[in-house]
Amino acid sequence: MRQAGAVSDERVVAIWRNGAAQRSAGDEPVISAFDLGLGRGDGVFESVFVSGGGTPHLADHLARLHRSAELLELADPGEETWRELVDAVVGAWPVDRAGVCRLFLTRGLGDGHPPTALALLSPVPAEVLRQRAQGLSVVTLSLGVPAAFRAEAPWLLGGAKTLSYAVNMAAQRHAHRLGADDVVFTSLEGQLLEGPTSTVVWSAGGTLHTPPLDTGILAGTTSARLFTRAAEAGRPTSVTAGTVADLHAADAVWLLSGVRGAATVHTIDGVARGDAGLSQGVRALLAQ
Ligand code: PLP
């Protein structure tokens, strides 16, 4: 029989209940079928990279989770709660094993009920490890929204990392059907936005570029870290409203996320491209 809290199934969960983090095995039911996170995707989440038995960038993710919760008018149970939940799952995880810790905050059962807060820890998917090592191919797909629209449309929840990722997942499946690994979303006018689970960064003429946040994209914690460290190292950075043509003309293109790191894009819309030997330097900046 499996022991509660054991890592035997390679996943571990902790839910906030009665003022404490309660751990359970990964496949045990922990939330109500009536939870609005399930029925409506009404909630927010974070994916935090776990390495060496710790979460080196947790504070950045908790800050973003707080912003996402504000955008959805959801009560954030606060940093202490999240840290207890993270400690509960990371404490049951082998120190030498990398993982992904997902933090979920949902509207719970709705009016008058507390939100649902839980953490779940699972292995880094093999495909993510492959893309980190070998790079990836992308297709560009339109999100169908003008670049300036989401800044004026708070109901579209631009900038929030919501649980409603069905469109993002469908875009990735569409890319797979086209023979590509992932997607770069563009606005209605063809301006670069982001990947379904990543930030787009490109290097041109020695400057690192990434699209502006007022397009409604998510503020990536990894790209923010890269840009801070690049600036500290005296390397120019720029927030740029680029197009797909800029990606084709760039010296190198990456998709960034906490779990994937900086994955080199080796093909865009079927056109092969190089990285001018820049990926190693970018990864070294992130690893500092
Ligand atoms: N953009 C989207 C839509 C994402 O889902 C993610 C990753 O979760 C990112 C960007 C990259 O964010 P981070 O670097 O904080 O992992």
Boltz pocket constraint, residues with backbone or C-beta under 6 A from the ligand:
constraints:
  - pocket:
      binder: B
      contacts: [[A, 47], [A, 194], [A, 195], [A, 196], [A, 197], [A, 198], [A, 199], [A, 218], [A, 219], [A, 220], [A, 221], [A, 222], [A, 223], [A, 256], [A, 257], [A, 258], [A, 259]]
      max_distance: 6.0
